Amino acid sequence: MGAVTVTLREVTEANVDSVLEVRTTPAQEQFVSTVADSIAEAAANPQANPWYRAVYADDQPVGFVMLSWNVEPQPPHINGPWFLWKLLIDSHHQRLGYGQEVMRQVVQLVREQGATELLTSYVPGEGGPAGFYAQLGFVVRGDVDPDGEIILRLDLSN
């Protein structure tokens, strides 16, 4: 990643248009929704306590991350209390370490809030994020959500 500084910034009126331009590859769209759809999903599900940020590399938006932030779990539709709901890195900025850096920062943030685990889920399929999450230490929890996504768990207790 070199001398690039990766930061998580609030999505505001001033940056929303550039953040909405962040796109995965067409092949990845089956695995993660667009930024616009993610923000709409957050607005439609306030009970999931959505927390989201734009991912910046220096002063350029390169991604988006969204969590259910310390939410009361309501399985099977709301997992938590800490759930990585969305993570996407723009297609032109993938494989540069930004996703790993975002996850390092997210883990640090939720640990500071007292989290002992971080959950996420993924759509199974060729080219999906399963390997990325495994590399970060996530393990299959043994269940799936109502949409057929495999639920993963990252132990934060150590």
N, C-alpha and C positions, 0 to 999 in steps of 0.2 A: 504494500500500500504506500510505502514511501513517506513523503512529508505531507501527505494529505490529511487534514483533520476532519474526522467524521463526527457530526453532531446531530442530535435529535431536536427538532424545533417545532414549536406549535404551528399548526396550519391556521393562518390568519387571512384577512381580506387582502393584505399586501402580497402574500405569496401563493394563495390558493390556485391561481391560474397556472403558474409554473409547476406546482406540485401535481395538478391534475394531468399534466402532460407526461408524467412518469408512466412508462408502459413496459410490461414484460414482453417476451417474444410471443408471437401468435400461438405457438405450440404450448406455452405455459399458461395460457388463458383458461385452460380446462382445470388448472390447479389453484388459481387465485384470481379473485375478482379485481376489477380496475380500482383505482383510487376513488373515482367518483362513486362507484357502486359500494365501496367499503364505507365511505363517509355517509352515504344514504342508509346503509345497513346499521351503522352506529346510531343514526338519528331515529331509526325505526325500532331500535332495541335498547331504550334507555335503562331497562332493568338489568342489562348486562354490564352496566357501568363502563361504557367504552372510553378508552384513553388512547389517543392516536397522535403520532408525530410524523412530520416529514423527515426524511433522512437526507442530510446534506454532506457532500464532500466539498470541503472549503465552502464556497458560496453558491454551489450548484446543487439543486435538488436531484437526488439519484435514487430515492426510494421512499417507502412508506411502511410504517409499522403500527399495528393496532392490537391492544390487549383488552381483555375484561380485567378491570383493575380492582382487586380485592372485593370481589362480588360474592354474594351469598349463592353457593352452587344450587342450581335447580335442574339436576339431571333429568332427562338426557339433553335438554336444550341449552342450558347454561352450565358450563363446566367452570371450575375455579377452585379456590378463589382467584388464582392467577392463571390466566389463559391467553396464550399468544394466538390472537384471532387472525391476524393478517401480517404477512411480511412479503414485500415485493421490492425488488431492485430492478431499476430500468435496464432494458435489454442491452443498451450501449455501455453499461457500467457493471455488468456481471463478471464474476470470476476475478475480481480485483480485491476481494477480502472485505467488501462493505457489509455483506450479510453477516459474516462472522463478527465484525466489529459491532454491528447493531445488536446482535445477540449478547455480546459481552456487556454492553451498556445496559440492555434490558435486564439481564440477570443481576447486575449490580444494583440497579434501581429497585427491583422487587425484593432482593435480599435486604436492602436497607429498610424496606417496609415490613420486614419480618417474615417474608415468604419462605417456606421450606421446600416448595416444589413449584415448578412451572409446567403447565400442561399446554399442549397444542394438538392439532390434528392435521391430517393431510388426506387428499384424494389419492388413492393408489393408482399407479399407471406409469408407463414408460416415460422417462424424462421428468418425473415428479421429484419432490423435495425429500423423499425418504432418506437418501444417502446423506444429504446436507444435515438433517436433524440427527442422524445416527452419529455423524462425525462430531457433533457438538455434545454428545452424551445422552441424548434422549433415547428412551427405551419404550417399546410397545407396552401399554398398560393392560392390554388384553380385552379391550372393548371397542366398539365403534359407535359413532353418533347416529342420529336418525337419518342423516344424509349418506351414510355409508363410509364416512371418513374415519380413518384409524386414529385412535387417541394415543398420544405419546406423553411421557412424563420425564421431566428432568429433575433429579434430586438436587436440591440446593442446600441441604443440611450440613454439608461438609465444607 
